[in-house]
Amino acid sequence: MMSTVWVAREEIATAVADLPGVRVELYDGGDDVPGPADRVEFYVPVLLPRPRSLELMDHMPRLQVVQLQTAGVDHVRPHVPAGVTLCNARGAHDAGTAEWAVGAIIASRREFPEFTLAQREEHWAYRRTETLTDAKVLIVGYGSIGAALERRLEPFEVEIVRVARSARPGVHALEDLPDLLPAADVVVLLVPATAETKGLADAGFLARMKDGALLVNAARGTVVDTSALVAETSRGRLRAAMDVTDPEPLPPEHPLWHCPGVFITPHVAGSTPASTRRIARLVREQLRRHLSGEHLQNVITGTY
């Protein structure tokens, strides 16, 4: 019997097409479906699923596996039917996200956005800037992306301080943050979106950061208290580089757009060809494991 697989990208369809015993159908998350949903066994929804693509899971009685293209699961998990295995794409976006973080840190510390504005005005705005060299970088959420970021930061002669949910050799616990924040030049947020991390970077967190420090958010917008961030950056005490915001998309006229020293990109850190290639390889391996009855990778259990 053929196993029906719905995937959201042509690259993924091509990667799994030669696996025996599968019927691969493309579904872009819209109203038009490629066939009967009640025969779908393995589902790879679009990167950022719309309501329709989530609601359809309730009409998939044969569904066994939902394989996401993202590391985060908070946007999909409430819609996954009981008994269905949910897997994330841990590892697929490590390179892209880590690369974005390095670029954002350098751009912010060297004030590239401000120089770009000066260039448009044909203004030679010479001044000294901070550097990445010799900075103390606090990585909050030291998982696979955090490790990838550290590898990329090493050549810049920085000091790395690692923080995760619980302590382990060489890694501090989240509860140590109050003592670690005052010494950090750069604080990078890479934690998942959970009840524990919602509003993690609140007014108290930001107040403990040193004057002139840089907050980098490559996690989720809800990890940062936006009002508190606006309060700190609007008066120039802190700088920020944000790939995610709360709300998201950031609406026109929101004060965060206009805060000095704030650099914003529209959730693009992991949106790279490299990530797409890695996702396709991951889905192929996951589907192969599923068909052969092997244990899947990146299975989501517990709170995350």
C-alpha positions as CSV (number, residue, x, y, z in Angstrom):
1,M,0.0,0.0,0.0
2,M,1.3,3.4,-1.0
3,S,2.0,6.0,1.8
4,T,0.7,9.4,0.9
5,V,3.1,12.3,1.7
6,W,2.2,16.0,1.5
7,V,5.1,18.3,1.3
8,A,5.2,22.1,0.9
9,R,8.2,22.5,-1.4
10,E,9.4,21.2,-4.7
11,E,12.9,20.7,-3.3
12,I,11.5,18.4,-0.7
13,A,9.3,16.5,-3.2
14,T,12.4,16.0,-5.4
15,A,14.4,14.8,-2.4
16,V,11.9,12.0,-1.4
17,A,10.5,11.1,-4.9
18,D,12.7,8.0,-5.3
19,L,11.8,6.4,-2.0
20,P,9.8,3.2,-2.6
21,G,6.2,3.0,-1.7
22,V,5.3,6.7,-1.4
23,R,2.9,9.0,-3.2
24,V,4.3,12.5,-3.0
25,E,2.0,15.5,-3.4
26,L,2.7,19.2,-3.2
27,Y,0.6,21.3,-0.9
28,D,1.4,25.0,-0.5
29,G,-0.9,25.6,2.5
30,G,-3.7,27.3,0.6
31,D,-7.3,26.4,-0.1
32,D,-6.6,24.1,-3.1
33,V,-5.5,20.7,-1.9
34,P,-3.7,18.1,-4.1
35,G,-6.0,15.2,-3.2
36,P,-8.0,13.7,-0.4
37,A,-6.6,14.6,3.0
38,D,-7.9,11.4,4.6
39,R,-5.1,9.4,2.9
40,V,-2.2,11.5,4.2
41,E,0.2,9.6,6.4
42,F,3.2,12.0,6.5
43,Y,2.8,15.7,6.4
44,V,5.4,18.5,5.9
45,P,3.5,21.8,6.2
46,V,4.7,25.1,4.8
47,L,7.4,27.0,6.8
48,L,4.9,29.4,8.4
49,P,1.6,27.5,8.3
50,R,-1.7,29.4,7.6
51,P,-4.9,28.4,9.5
52,R,-6.1,26.3,6.6
53,S,-3.0,24.1,6.5
54,L,-3.3,23.5,10.3
55,E,-7.0,22.8,10.3
56,L,-6.6,20.1,7.7
57,M,-4.8,17.9,10.2
58,D,-8.2,17.2,11.8
59,H,-9.2,15.6,8.5
60,M,-6.3,13.3,8.3
61,P,-7.3,10.1,10.1
62,R,-4.2,8.2,8.8
63,L,-1.8,10.9,9.8
64,Q,1.2,9.5,11.7
65,V,4.0,12.1,11.4
66,V,4.1,15.9,11.2
67,Q,7.6,17.0,10.2
68,L,8.1,20.8,10.5
69,Q,10.5,22.9,8.6
70,T,11.3,25.0,11.7
71,A,13.0,24.4,14.9
72,G,10.2,26.1,16.8
73,V,7.0,24.2,17.3
74,D,4.8,26.6,19.3
75,H,2.8,27.7,16.2
76,V,1.8,24.2,15.2
77,R,1.8,22.0,18.3
78,P,-1.7,22.9,19.5
79,H,-3.1,21.7,16.2
80,V,-1.4,18.3,16.0
81,P,-3.9,15.5,16.7
82,A,-3.4,13.1,19.6
83,G,-1.2,10.2,18.8
84,V,0.6,11.9,15.9
85,T,4.3,12.3,16.2
86,L,5.6,15.8,15.8
87,C,9.2,16.4,14.7
88,N,11.0,19.7,14.3
89,A,13.8,20.7,12.0
90,R,16.5,21.1,14.7
91,G,19.8,21.5,13.0
92,A,18.5,22.6,9.5
93,H,18.7,26.3,10.3
94,D,21.8,26.3,12.5
95,A,24.1,27.7,9.8
96,G,21.8,30.4,8.5
97,T,20.7,31.6,11.9
98,A,24.2,31.6,13.3
99,E,25.5,33.4,10.2
100,W,22.7,36.0,10.6
101,A,23.6,36.5,14.3
102,V,27.3,37.1,13.5
103,G,26.4,39.6,10.7
104,A,23.9,41.4,12.9
105,I,26.4,41.7,15.7
106,I,29.1,43.1,13.4
107,A,26.7,45.4,11.7
108,S,25.4,46.8,15.0
109,R,28.7,47.1,16.7
110,R,30.3,48.8,13.7
111,E,27.1,50.9,13.1
112,F,26.7,49.8,9.5
113,P,23.0,50.8,9.4
114,E,23.8,54.3,10.5
115,F,26.6,54.6,7.9
116,T,24.2,53.4,5.3
117,L,21.8,56.2,6.1
118,A,24.7,58.7,6.0
119,Q,25.6,57.3,2.6
120,R,22.2,57.9,1.2
121,E,22.5,61.5,2.4
122,E,26.0,61.8,0.9
123,H,27.3,62.6,4.3
124,W,30.9,61.5,5.3
125,A,30.0,60.6,8.9
126,Y,33.4,59.6,10.4
127,R,33.5,58.4,13.9
128,R,34.9,55.6,16.0
129,T,32.7,52.5,16.7
130,E,32.7,49.5,18.9
131,T,34.1,46.2,17.5
132,L,33.3,42.5,17.9
133,T,36.9,41.8,18.9
134,D,37.4,41.5,22.7
135,A,33.7,41.6,23.3
136,K,32.1,39.3,25.9
137,V,29.2,37.5,24.2
138,L,26.5,35.9,26.3
139,I,24.6,33.2,24.4
140,V,21.2,32.6,26.0
141,G,19.9,29.3,24.8
142,Y,23.0,27.1,24.1
143,G,21.7,24.4,21.9
144,S,22.8,23.4,18.3
145,I,22.4,27.0,17.0
146,G,24.3,28.4,20.0
147,A,27.1,26.0,19.3
148,A,27.1,26.9,15.6
149,L,27.2,30.6,16.6
150,E,30.2,30.0,18.9
151,R,32.1,28.2,16.2
152,R,31.6,31.2,13.9
153,L,32.6,33.7,16.6
154,E,35.8,32.1,17.7
155,P,38.0,33.7,15.0
156,F,36.9,37.2,16.3
157,E,38.7,36.8,19.6
158,V,35.7,37.1,21.8
159,E,34.9,35.7,25.2
160,I,31.8,33.3,25.1
161,V,29.6,32.8,28.1
162,R,27.0,30.0,27.6
163,V,23.5,29.8,29.2
164,A,20.9,27.0,28.8
165,R,17.8,25.9,30.7
166,S,19.8,23.9,33.1
167,A,23.5,24.0,34.0
168,R,26.1,21.5,32.7
169,P,29.9,21.7,32.4
170,G,30.8,24.9,30.7
171,V,27.2,26.1,30.6
172,H,25.3,28.2,33.1
173,A,21.6,27.9,34.0
174,L,19.0,30.5,33.2
175,E,18.8,31.3,36.9
176,D,22.4,32.6,36.7
177,L,21.4,35.4,34.2
178,P,21.1,38.2,36.8
179,D,24.7,37.8,37.7
180,L,25.9,37.4,34.1
181,L,24.1,40.2,32.3
182,P,26.0,43.2,33.7
183,A,29.4,42.1,32.2
184,A,28.1,41.2,28.7
185,D,28.8,43.4,25.7
186,V,26.5,41.3,23.5
187,V,23.5,39.2,24.6
188,V,22.2,36.7,22.0
189,L,18.8,35.1,22.5
190,L,18.4,31.7,21.0
191,V,15.9,30.1,23.4
192,P,12.7,28.3,22.2
193,A,9.3,29.9,22.7
194,T,7.9,28.3,25.8
195,A,5.9,29.5,28.9
196,E,9.2,29.7,30.7
197,T,10.9,32.0,28.1
198,K,8.0,34.3,27.4
199,G,9.0,37.8,28.4
200,L,12.4,36.5,29.5
201,A,14.1,39.7,28.4
202,D,11.8,42.0,30.5
203,A,12.5,45.4,32.0
204,G,14.5,43.8,34.8
205,F,16.6,41.8,32.4
206,L,17.3,44.8,30.2
207,A,18.1,47.0,33.2
208,R,20.9,44.6,34.2
209,M,22.6,44.9,30.8
210,K,25.5,47.4,30.7
211,D,25.2,50.8,29.0
212,G,25.8,50.4,25.3
213,A,25.3,46.7,25.3
214,L,23.7,45.0,22.3
215,L,20.7,42.7,22.5
216,V,20.3,40.2,19.6
217,N,17.1,38.3,19.2
218,A,17.2,35.4,16.8
219,A,14.7,33.4,18.9
220,R,11.1,34.4,19.0
221,G,9.5,37.9,19.4
222,T,7.7,36.9,22.6
223,V,11.0,36.3,24.4
224,V,11.5,40.1,24.6
225,D,9.2,42.6,26.3
226,T,8.8,45.0,23.4
227,S,7.7,47.9,25.5
228,A,10.7,47.5,27.8
229,L,13.0,47.3,24.8
230,V,11.6,50.5,23.3
231,A,12.1,52.2,26.7
232,E,15.8,51.3,26.8
233,T,16.6,51.8,23.1
234,S,14.6,55.0,22.6
235,R,17.0,56.8,25.0
236,G,20.0,55.2,23.5
237,R,21.1,53.2,26.5
238,L,21.0,49.8,24.7
239,R,21.3,48.8,21.1
240,A,19.3,45.9,19.5
241,A,19.4,43.6,16.5
242,M,16.1,41.9,15.9
243,D,15.1,39.2,13.4
244,V,11.9,38.6,15.3
245,T,9.5,40.9,17.0
246,D,6.4,41.0,19.1
247,P,4.0,41.7,17.4
248,E,5.1,40.2,14.2
249,P,5.1,41.5,11.5
250,L,5.9,44.7,13.2
251,P,3.2,47.1,12.2
252,P,3.8,50.5,10.5
253,E,4.3,53.4,13.0
254,H,5.4,51.1,15.8
255,P,7.9,52.9,17.9
256,L,10.5,50.2,17.7
257,W,11.0,51.0,14.0
258,H,12.4,54.4,15.0
259,C,14.5,53.7,18.1
260,P,18.1,54.7,17.6
261,G,20.6,51.8,17.4
262,V,17.8,49.2,16.5
263,F,18.5,47.0,13.5
264,I,15.4,45.0,12.3
265,T,15.2,42.2,9.7
266,P,11.9,40.5,8.8
267,H,12.4,37.0,10.3
268,V,14.9,36.0,7.6
269,A,17.8,34.4,9.6
270,G,17.0,30.8,8.6
271,S,15.5,31.7,5.2
272,T,18.4,30.6,3.0
273,P,19.1,28.1,0.2
274,A,21.4,26.3,2.7
275,S,18.5,25.8,5.1
276,T,16.3,24.6,2.2
277,R,18.8,22.0,1.2
278,R,19.2,20.8,4.8
279,I,15.5,20.6,5.3
280,A,15.1,18.5,2.2
281,R,17.8,16.1,3.4
282,L,16.2,15.9,6.9
283,V,12.7,15.1,5.5
284,R,14.1,12.4,3.2
285,E,15.9,10.7,6.2
286,Q,12.8,11.1,8.4
287,L,10.5,9.6,5.8
288,R,13.0,6.8,5.1
289,R,13.0,6.0,8.8
290,H,9.3,6.1,9.0
291,L,8.8,3.7,6.1
292,S,11.3,1.3,7.6
293,G,9.9,1.5,11.1
294,E,13.0,3.1,12.6
295,H,13.0,5.7,15.4
296,L,12.6,9.3,14.1
297,Q,14.9,12.2,14.9
298,N,13.9,15.5,16.5
299,V,10.7,14.0,18.1
300,I,9.0,16.6,20.3
301,T,8.2,15.3,23.8
302,G,7.5,17.0,27.1
303,T,7.3,20.8,27.1
304,Y,9.6,21.1,24.1
